[in-house]
Structure formats: structure tokens, C-alpha cells
Amino acid sequence: MKKISWAVSILIIIVTVVSISNNRESDSDFLDGQLVEIEGYFDQRAIKNEAISQADVAWHLDHMLKTINRISENLLRSDPNAYTSKFNMQRIVVHTSGIIPRGAAQSPPSVRPPDVVLLDSLTAQLQKARQNLIDISSLDENAFFAHPVFDHLDRDQSRRFLEIHTNHHLKIIQDILEE
């Protein structure tokens, strides 16, 4: 029994160290490639494949951009002195693996797209996302976002989550368009 708990402790330490190193994203071009890819799907926004997702491409595009913008806005408004760090195994697993299992969670209302997603709205959100990502790069490292599952995510953890979340939805779009 002691060998198992010792091994589990070592595993948790390794996962934590890897997670921390994965959370320290500092590139000035953070998410630039993903934003270019998002924009590249604007012309295919009406495509839907219910075998992959109940939502069309436009829904995923709008959701990604809303998520980037809402998290950025929360980071910009946060008080770094109010940041608290708590152990969260779900966060460690997702941030380390870089994978959000499909269907594992529902989007909060604040980042759910409207019934009809307009191209003008996507374009405006994309422009705002580009500026927000520049703005958050210079924030205090304890600027934070209160995630409904992962608790407080500091600036770098929030950036890691945005990367994982965006890639998750881009993969869904790619799968929608392949079928």
C-alpha cells in the first residue's frame, strides 16, 4: 500500500511540473496561427455535420472567439491580489494532455453563440480577440479568470486553456469538414 501511495505521489509531482511548464506561454504571437485558421473557416460557416457535432461551423467559430474575448476581459478586470491557487486535478490533466474530451462539458451562457451567427459579428470578434491577446500578454502573472471547473486560472494558465480550448474546437471543425 505504501509503494502505491508513494508512486501516486511521484506521478502527481511529475504531472504538476509538466503542467506548470506547459502553462508558461510567453510568445508575442500567441494564438496567431489559430486565429488565422479561424478566419480561414469563415466562408464555410454554414456547413454542418450532425454525425460530428449538433452545431454548424459558425457556432464553433463564434464560440471560440467569444471564449477568447470573455476570458481576456476577465483577466483584464481581475485584481491580481485576489488570485488564489488551489490544486485541481482536472486542470492538471487537461493542461498537461492538451485535450478536452468531446462532450465533457457544456458552454456557459456567456460564450454560447446566437441562433444566427453573422459574418460581421465573427469579423468584429476576431479583431477584438487579436487586440485582447496582445493586451493580456503584459498583465501581471496573477491576473486571473475564475473557470467554472478549473477554479482560478492565472494569466499563463488562462493562456494555456485558451490554446487547448481553441484547438479542441478547430479539430471539431476539421472533422465536420472532412465528412
C-alpha positions, 0 to 999 in steps of 0.5 A, spaced: 500 500 500 505 504 501 509 503 494 502 505 491 501 511 495 508 513 494 508 512 486 501 516 486 505 521 489 511 521 484 506 521 478 502 527 481 509 531 482 511 529 475 504 531 472 504 538 476 511 540 473 509 538 466 503 542 467 506 548 470 511 548 464 506 547 459 502 553 462 508 558 461 506 561 454 510 567 453 510 568 445 508 575 442 504 571 437 500 567 441 494 564 438 496 567 431 496 561 427 489 559 430 486 565 429 488 565 422 485 558 421 479 561 424 478 566 419 480 561 414 473 557 416 469 563 415 466 562 408 464 555 410 460 557 416 454 554 414 456 547 413 454 542 418 455 535 420 450 532 425 454 525 425 460 530 428 457 535 432 449 538 433 452 545 431 454 548 424 461 551 423 459 558 425 457 556 432 464 553 433 467 559 430 463 564 434 464 560 440 471 560 440 472 567 439 467 569 444 471 564 449 477 568 447 474 575 448 470 573 455 476 570 458 481 576 456 476 581 459 476 577 465 483 577 466 483 584 464 478 586 470 481 581 475 485 584 481 491 580 481 491 580 489 485 576 489 488 570 485 488 564 489 491 557 487 488 551 489 490 544 486 485 541 481 486 535 478 482 536 472 486 542 470 492 538 471 490 533 466 487 537 461 493 542 461 498 537 461 494 532 455 492 538 451 485 535 450 478 536 452 474 530 451 468 531 446 462 532 450 465 533 457 462 539 458 457 544 456 458 552 454 456 557 459 451 562 457 456 567 456 460 564 450 454 560 447 453 563 440 446 566 437 441 562 433 444 566 427 451 567 427 453 573 422 459 574 418 460 581 421 459 579 428 465 573 427 469 579 423 468 584 429 470 578 434 476 576 431 479 583 431 477 584 438 480 577 440 487 579 436 487 586 440 485 582 447 491 577 446 496 582 445 493 586 451 493 580 456 500 578 454 503 584 459 498 583 465 501 581 471 502 573 472 496 573 477 491 576 473 486 571 473 479 568 470 475 564 475 473 557 470 467 554 472 471 547 473 478 549 473 477 554 479 482 560 478 486 560 472 492 565 472 494 569 466 499 563 463 494 558 465 488 562 462 493 562 456 494 555 456 486 553 456 485 558 451 490 554 446 487 547 448 480 550 448 481 553 441 484 547 438 479 542 441 474 546 437 478 547 430 479 539 430 471 539 431 471 543 425 476 539 421 472 533 422 465 536 420 469 538 414 472 532 412 465 528 412 
